[in-house]
Amino acid sequence: MYLIDDVTKMTGLTKRALRYYEEIGLILPPQRTKGNARIYSEEEVKELRKVAEAKEVLGFSLQELQQFMSLKRMIEERSEQQGLSAKEITKIENLLENQIKMIEFKVVKMQAFKTELEEMRESAMKIHEKTKQKER
């Protein structure tokens, strides 16, 4: 179990962000000590790392992350209980398909940006070579 200060160091998130994520339902409220301090399990810290990575590295919005996390919880809860109705399965499949398409779109955009950066690097290297030749 980890206190909020430990979790901030482990995830790179601020205390304010952790509290806000809890407030908006992005993460479930963690357990509390008798002194009312938040304590997080290893599993919750892993989840928070995924949230931070998805937000920072992949550029997901908080709304997109909320949809993902609520969908994940629904699947986990239902698999532990009685299962899912055909209507629920269809809804989940559609939501997941939309999220997959969104990620694929972002990957295409990132790849295009990477290609542009590589072209800029090549141009800079050519300029550097020309500059070196003139200095000789």
Secondary structure by P-SEA (a helix, b strand, c coil): cccaaaaaaaccccaaaaaaaaaacccccccccccbbbbbcaaaaaaaaaaaaaaccccccaaaaaaaaaaaaaaaaaaacccccaaaaaaaaaaaaaaaaaaaaaaaaaaaaaaaaaaaaaaaaaaaaaaaaaac
